[in-house]
């Protein structure tokens, strides 16, 4: 994905994040965090991963070194 495509995807996810359930919200935050990481936004990626794990602690295994900033 290009930088522009990543930012477009991030914006689309942000709109969805405002209207969803906790488990889905947590998964979307993890996905947005990965996009932010790939878009060279490590602080945003880490913030999303932390928030996702607050909502659904079972997602901690998903990180497994993925948020390499």
C-alpha atoms as one frame of an Amber mdcrd trajectory, in Angstrom:
protein
   0.000   0.000   0.000   1.153   3.497  -0.691   1.286   6.135   2.009  -1.854
   7.763   0.574  -3.706   4.442   0.487  -2.728   3.763   4.098  -4.005   7.147
   5.226  -7.255   6.626   3.316  -7.710   3.243   5.001  -6.942   4.749   8.411
  -9.573   7.434   7.863 -12.159   4.836   6.813 -11.448   2.760   9.911 -11.731
   5.813  12.145 -15.281   6.384  10.894 -16.183   2.766  11.679 -14.545   2.868
  15.112 -17.081   5.408  16.322 -19.997   2.991  15.864 -19.157  -0.576  16.836
 -19.075  -3.155  19.654 -16.101  -3.676  21.971 -14.701  -6.903  20.443 -15.001
  -5.547  16.925 -13.674  -2.177  18.047 -10.616  -3.841  19.556  -9.901  -5.761
  16.346 -10.329  -2.623  14.235  -7.952  -0.757  16.520  -5.372  -3.506  16.019
  -5.792  -3.256  12.253  -5.565   0.534  12.295  -2.498   0.288  14.508  -0.814
  -1.977  11.968  -1.615   0.505   9.201  -0.197   3.333  11.289   2.954   1.289
  11.883   3.336   0.725   8.163   2.730   4.455   7.579   5.688   5.205   9.895
   3.526   6.406  12.792   4.888   4.316  15.691   3.267   6.417  18.414  -0.156
   6.064  16.825   0.390   2.336  16.276   1.313   1.765  19.898  -1.604   3.850
  21.169  -4.054   1.818  19.083  -2.546  -1.493  20.224  -2.735  -0.454  23.879
  -6.359   0.677  23.545  -7.283  -2.559  21.756  -5.790  -4.635  24.555  -7.689
  -2.589  27.150 -10.921  -3.479  25.353  -9.986  -7.106  24.686  -6.985  -8.452
  26.643  -7.046 -11.647  24.578  -5.563  -9.630  21.707  -2.241  -9.361  23.518
  -1.136 -12.543  21.743  -1.789 -10.779  18.423   1.055  -8.391  18.999   3.728
 -11.069  19.239   6.299  -8.542  18.121   4.141  -7.023  15.388   4.264  -3.469
  16.689   7.897  -2.996  15.786   8.226   0.725  15.657
